[in-house]
Amino acid sequence: MLHRKQIIMENDSFMPEFILMGLTDQPALQLPLFALFLMNYTATMLGNLSLMGLIFLNSNLHTPMYFFIFNLSFIDFCYSFVFTPKMLISFFLEKNTISFRGCMTQLFFFCFFVNSESYVLTAMAYDRYVAICKPLLYKAIMLPRICCLLMLVSYLIGFVCAMILTGLMLMLNFCNNSIINHYMCDIFPVIRISCSNTYVNELVSSAVVGTGIILCSLLILMSYTMILFNILHMSSGRGWFKALGTCGSHIITVSLFYGSGLLAYAKPSSAETVGQGKFFSVFYTFLVPMLNPLIYSLQNKDVKIAVKKTLKRITS
């Protein structure tokens, strides 16, 4: 513990701040990008807060599925708050700087919320599997304490992953190069500017991220394989439609989250691909948190009923 504190103090004194390059260095694009990301941030905050409010206030949404959606919205809300305000301010700054401690704090919460969201999506896949494949046992299996336990495990794994990844970053030294080619403190862009031997960091970081992606992907794939097998054995077309409607929103969310994440990270770490990774990371850091409330609200009868009830309460 003392050794880690000493490393932090050495890093803080030797490298008091980093410079975040941001999305672009072209002055003509700064104002349009600020307006675009401000609208995105406003929509993300309002969308997720509104969905959380609806779920909290309406008893017809007090079900396991909406409990998981509430947690997903909560994560997206917090997740966007970690780096978006800083990024919006940077559009008006000549030099976008962040302290070493600020960078590590941002990286910790970013890793925590991203990993937690991954496991929450996995828990949601299990919930859909039980709802479709074991409908008669659904209430007996998805008890409130089981749902709370699944969420607790999701947050706990997210916390452990964030601690490991941030702890490894604190062991690095940073010399002359203080420019991070990104709009936030992400793992691999920060590792790239270290003057230490980063082999262990890259290996462990890749193992932690890779294990999480592979484990969650396999569990989600297993759930949907069993769901598909069950759907194929349904005799009525109505049952098919209902089952697909139940899973549709989750499939879209998972595809967007993992698809954009893989495009951002699953590629060779070369100078040419750094800019591409930064571009693709925009999708899962800005687009996914904004779209999730819409994906789970549009064409959703339960949410529409909840909206009508809430509006009636406000106006009456």
ROTIMAR-20561 format. One record per residue (C-alpha): x negated, y negated, z; residue in one letter. Coordinates in steps of 0.25 Angstrom, whole numbers, always signed. Example, Ala and Ser with C-alpha at 12.3 -4.5 7.8 and 13.67 -1.06 7.14 Angstrom:
! ROTIMAR-20561
LUMMAR,-49,+18,+31,A
LUMMAR,-55,+4,+29,S
! end
This chain:
! ROTIMAR-20561
LUMMAR,+0,+0,+0,M
LUMMAR,-11,-9,+4,L
LUMMAR,-19,-6,-9,H
LUMMAR,-6,-9,-18,R
LUMMAR,-5,-22,-11,K
LUMMAR,-19,-26,-14,Q
LUMMAR,-17,-22,-28,I
LUMMAR,-5,-31,-29,I
LUMMAR,-12,-43,-22,M
LUMMAR,-24,-41,-32,E
LUMMAR,-15,-40,-44,N
LUMMAR,-7,-53,-39,D
LUMMAR,-20,-61,-37,S
LUMMAR,-27,-56,-50,F
LUMMAR,-15,-56,-59,M
LUMMAR,-5,-66,-53,P
LUMMAR,+4,-66,-65,E
LUMMAR,+8,-59,-78,F
LUMMAR,+13,-65,-91,I
LUMMAR,+25,-59,-97,L
LUMMAR,+25,-61,-112,M
LUMMAR,+40,-60,-113,G
LUMMAR,+47,-55,-126,L
LUMMAR,+41,-65,-135,T
LUMMAR,+31,-77,-136,D
LUMMAR,+39,-85,-147,Q
LUMMAR,+44,-98,-141,P
LUMMAR,+56,-98,-151,A
LUMMAR,+62,-85,-146,L
LUMMAR,+61,-89,-131,Q
LUMMAR,+74,-97,-130,L
LUMMAR,+83,-87,-139,P
LUMMAR,+77,-75,-131,L
LUMMAR,+80,-82,-117,F
LUMMAR,+95,-84,-122,A
LUMMAR,+96,-70,-126,L
LUMMAR,+90,-64,-114,F
LUMMAR,+98,-73,-105,L
LUMMAR,+111,-69,-111,M
LUMMAR,+106,-54,-110,N
LUMMAR,+103,-56,-95,Y
LUMMAR,+116,-63,-92,T
LUMMAR,+124,-52,-99,A
LUMMAR,+116,-42,-91,T
LUMMAR,+118,-48,-78,M
LUMMAR,+133,-51,-80,L
LUMMAR,+136,-37,-87,G
LUMMAR,+129,-29,-76,N
LUMMAR,+135,-38,-64,L
LUMMAR,+149,-37,-70,S
LUMMAR,+148,-22,-72,L
LUMMAR,+143,-20,-58,M
LUMMAR,+154,-29,-53,G
LUMMAR,+165,-22,-60,L
LUMMAR,+160,-8,-55,I
LUMMAR,+159,-14,-41,F
LUMMAR,+173,-20,-40,L
LUMMAR,+181,-10,-48,N
LUMMAR,+185,+3,-41,S
LUMMAR,+188,+11,-54,N
LUMMAR,+173,+9,-57,L
LUMMAR,+168,+15,-44,H
LUMMAR,+164,+28,-51,T
LUMMAR,+150,+35,-52,P
LUMMAR,+149,+30,-67,M
LUMMAR,+151,+16,-63,Y
LUMMAR,+142,+17,-51,F
LUMMAR,+131,+20,-60,F
LUMMAR,+134,+9,-70,I
LUMMAR,+134,-1,-58,F
LUMMAR,+120,+4,-55,N
LUMMAR,+116,+3,-69,L
LUMMAR,+121,-11,-70,S
LUMMAR,+115,-15,-57,F
LUMMAR,+101,-10,-62,I
LUMMAR,+103,-17,-75,D
LUMMAR,+106,-30,-68,F
LUMMAR,+94,-29,-59,C
LUMMAR,+85,-24,-70,Y
LUMMAR,+88,-36,-79,S
LUMMAR,+85,-46,-67,F
LUMMAR,+71,-40,-65,V
LUMMAR,+65,-47,-78,F
LUMMAR,+76,-55,-86,T
LUMMAR,+76,-68,-78,P
LUMMAR,+61,-68,-78,K
LUMMAR,+61,-66,-93,M
LUMMAR,+72,-77,-96,L
LUMMAR,+63,-87,-88,I
LUMMAR,+51,-83,-96,S
LUMMAR,+57,-88,-109,F
LUMMAR,+55,-102,-104,F
LUMMAR,+41,-100,-98,L
LUMMAR,+28,-103,-105,E
LUMMAR,+21,-91,-98,K
LUMMAR,+30,-80,-92,N
LUMMAR,+22,-75,-80,T
LUMMAR,+25,-65,-69,I
LUMMAR,+17,-62,-56,S
LUMMAR,+11,-49,-53,F
LUMMAR,+21,-46,-42,R
LUMMAR,+33,-51,-50,G
LUMMAR,+29,-42,-62,C
LUMMAR,+28,-30,-53,M
LUMMAR,+41,-33,-46,T
LUMMAR,+48,-35,-60,Q
LUMMAR,+41,-21,-64,L
LUMMAR,+46,-14,-52,F
LUMMAR,+61,-18,-53,F
LUMMAR,+61,-16,-68,F
LUMMAR,+56,-2,-66,C
LUMMAR,+65,+0,-55,F
LUMMAR,+78,-4,-62,F
LUMMAR,+74,+3,-75,V
LUMMAR,+71,+16,-69,N
LUMMAR,+84,+15,-60,S
LUMMAR,+92,+13,-72,E
LUMMAR,+86,+25,-79,S
LUMMAR,+91,+34,-68,Y
LUMMAR,+104,+27,-66,V
LUMMAR,+107,+30,-81,L
LUMMAR,+103,+45,-78,T
LUMMAR,+113,+45,-66,A
LUMMAR,+124,+40,-75,M
LUMMAR,+121,+51,-85,A
LUMMAR,+123,+61,-74,Y
LUMMAR,+136,+54,-70,D
LUMMAR,+141,+56,-85,R
LUMMAR,+137,+70,-85,Y
LUMMAR,+145,+73,-73,V
LUMMAR,+157,+65,-78,A
LUMMAR,+158,+72,-91,I
LUMMAR,+153,+86,-88,C
LUMMAR,+158,+88,-74,K
LUMMAR,+170,+79,-73,P
LUMMAR,+178,+87,-62,L
LUMMAR,+166,+86,-53,L
LUMMAR,+162,+72,-56,Y
LUMMAR,+167,+65,-43,K
LUMMAR,+161,+77,-35,A
LUMMAR,+148,+75,-41,I
LUMMAR,+147,+60,-43,M
LUMMAR,+149,+57,-29,L
LUMMAR,+146,+42,-24,P
LUMMAR,+134,+47,-16,R
LUMMAR,+129,+55,-28,I
LUMMAR,+130,+42,-37,C
LUMMAR,+123,+34,-26,C
LUMMAR,+112,+44,-25,L
LUMMAR,+110,+44,-40,L
LUMMAR,+108,+29,-40,M
LUMMAR,+99,+29,-28,L
LUMMAR,+90,+39,-35,V
LUMMAR,+90,+31,-48,S
LUMMAR,+86,+18,-40,Y
LUMMAR,+76,+26,-32,L
LUMMAR,+69,+32,-44,I
LUMMAR,+69,+18,-50,G
LUMMAR,+62,+13,-38,F
LUMMAR,+52,+24,-37,V
LUMMAR,+48,+22,-52,C
LUMMAR,+47,+7,-50,A
LUMMAR,+38,+9,-38,M
LUMMAR,+29,+18,-45,I
LUMMAR,+28,+10,-58,L
LUMMAR,+26,-4,-51,T
LUMMAR,+16,+3,-41,G
LUMMAR,+8,+7,-52,L
LUMMAR,+8,-7,-58,M
LUMMAR,+3,-13,-45,L
LUMMAR,-10,-4,-46,M
LUMMAR,-14,-11,-59,L
LUMMAR,-23,-23,-61,N
LUMMAR,-21,-34,-71,F
LUMMAR,-33,-42,-76,C
LUMMAR,-33,-52,-87,N
LUMMAR,-21,-48,-95,N
LUMMAR,-8,-54,-88,S
LUMMAR,+1,-54,-100,I
LUMMAR,+13,-44,-100,I
LUMMAR,+18,-41,-114,N
LUMMAR,+33,-40,-109,H
LUMMAR,+44,-49,-103,Y
LUMMAR,+43,-41,-90,M
LUMMAR,+34,-33,-81,C
LUMMAR,+36,-19,-87,D
LUMMAR,+27,-7,-84,I
LUMMAR,+19,-5,-97,F
LUMMAR,+17,-20,-101,P
LUMMAR,+11,-22,-87,V
LUMMAR,+2,-10,-87,I
LUMMAR,-3,-15,-101,R
LUMMAR,-9,-27,-95,I
LUMMAR,-16,-21,-83,S
LUMMAR,-32,-20,-83,C
LUMMAR,-31,-7,-74,S
LUMMAR,-31,+7,-79,N
LUMMAR,-16,+9,-82,T
LUMMAR,-16,+24,-86,Y
LUMMAR,-10,+28,-72,V
LUMMAR,+1,+17,-73,N
LUMMAR,+4,+21,-88,E
LUMMAR,+5,+36,-84,L
LUMMAR,+13,+34,-72,V
LUMMAR,+22,+23,-78,S
LUMMAR,+25,+32,-90,S
LUMMAR,+27,+44,-82,A
LUMMAR,+37,+37,-73,V
LUMMAR,+45,+30,-84,V
LUMMAR,+44,+42,-93,G
LUMMAR,+49,+52,-82,T
LUMMAR,+61,+43,-79,G
LUMMAR,+65,+42,-94,I
LUMMAR,+63,+57,-96,I
LUMMAR,+70,+61,-84,L
LUMMAR,+82,+51,-85,C
LUMMAR,+83,+54,-100,S
LUMMAR,+83,+69,-98,L
LUMMAR,+94,+68,-87,L
LUMMAR,+103,+59,-96,I
LUMMAR,+101,+68,-108,L
LUMMAR,+104,+81,-99,M
LUMMAR,+117,+74,-94,S
LUMMAR,+121,+70,-108,Y
LUMMAR,+118,+83,-114,T
LUMMAR,+127,+90,-104,M
LUMMAR,+138,+79,-107,I
LUMMAR,+137,+81,-122,L
LUMMAR,+138,+96,-120,F
LUMMAR,+150,+94,-111,N
LUMMAR,+156,+84,-122,I
LUMMAR,+154,+94,-133,L
LUMMAR,+163,+105,-125,H
LUMMAR,+174,+95,-123,M
LUMMAR,+186,+99,-131,S
LUMMAR,+193,+85,-132,S
LUMMAR,+189,+73,-140,G
LUMMAR,+194,+64,-129,R
LUMMAR,+184,+71,-119,G
LUMMAR,+173,+69,-129,W
LUMMAR,+176,+54,-130,F
LUMMAR,+177,+52,-115,K
LUMMAR,+164,+59,-112,A
LUMMAR,+157,+51,-123,L
LUMMAR,+163,+38,-118,G
LUMMAR,+159,+41,-103,T
LUMMAR,+144,+43,-108,C
LUMMAR,+143,+33,-119,G
LUMMAR,+139,+21,-111,S
LUMMAR,+129,+28,-103,H
LUMMAR,+123,+34,-116,I
LUMMAR,+121,+20,-122,I
LUMMAR,+115,+14,-109,T
LUMMAR,+105,+26,-108,V
LUMMAR,+101,+25,-123,S
LUMMAR,+99,+10,-122,L
LUMMAR,+91,+11,-109,F
LUMMAR,+82,+23,-113,Y
LUMMAR,+81,+19,-128,G
LUMMAR,+76,+5,-126,S
LUMMAR,+67,+10,-114,G
LUMMAR,+60,+20,-123,L
LUMMAR,+58,+10,-134,L
LUMMAR,+51,+1,-125,A
LUMMAR,+42,+11,-118,Y
LUMMAR,+41,+24,-126,A
LUMMAR,+30,+19,-136,K
LUMMAR,+15,+18,-137,P
LUMMAR,+9,+7,-128,S
LUMMAR,+3,-2,-139,S
LUMMAR,+2,-17,-141,A
LUMMAR,+12,-16,-153,E
LUMMAR,+23,-8,-145,T
LUMMAR,+22,-18,-133,V
LUMMAR,+31,-28,-139,G
LUMMAR,+41,-17,-144,Q
LUMMAR,+42,-12,-130,G
LUMMAR,+45,-26,-125,K
LUMMAR,+56,-27,-136,F
LUMMAR,+62,-14,-133,F
LUMMAR,+62,-16,-118,S
LUMMAR,+71,-28,-120,V
LUMMAR,+82,-18,-123,F
LUMMAR,+82,-10,-110,Y
LUMMAR,+78,-22,-101,T
LUMMAR,+89,-32,-107,F
LUMMAR,+98,-25,-116,L
LUMMAR,+102,-12,-108,V
LUMMAR,+105,-20,-95,P
LUMMAR,+114,-29,-103,M
LUMMAR,+121,-18,-111,L
LUMMAR,+124,-8,-100,N
LUMMAR,+136,-16,-94,P
LUMMAR,+142,-17,-108,L
LUMMAR,+140,-3,-111,I
LUMMAR,+147,+2,-98,Y
LUMMAR,+158,-9,-100,S
LUMMAR,+162,-9,-114,L
LUMMAR,+173,+2,-117,Q
LUMMAR,+174,+6,-103,N
LUMMAR,+188,+7,-98,K
LUMMAR,+184,+7,-83,D
LUMMAR,+176,-6,-84,V
LUMMAR,+187,-13,-92,K
LUMMAR,+197,-9,-81,I
LUMMAR,+187,-14,-71,A
LUMMAR,+185,-28,-78,V
LUMMAR,+201,-30,-79,K
LUMMAR,+202,-27,-64,K
LUMMAR,+191,-36,-60,T
LUMMAR,+196,-48,-69,L
LUMMAR,+210,-46,-63,K
LUMMAR,+205,-47,-49,R
LUMMAR,+197,-60,-53,I
LUMMAR,+209,-66,-60,T
LUMMAR,+220,-62,-50,S
! end
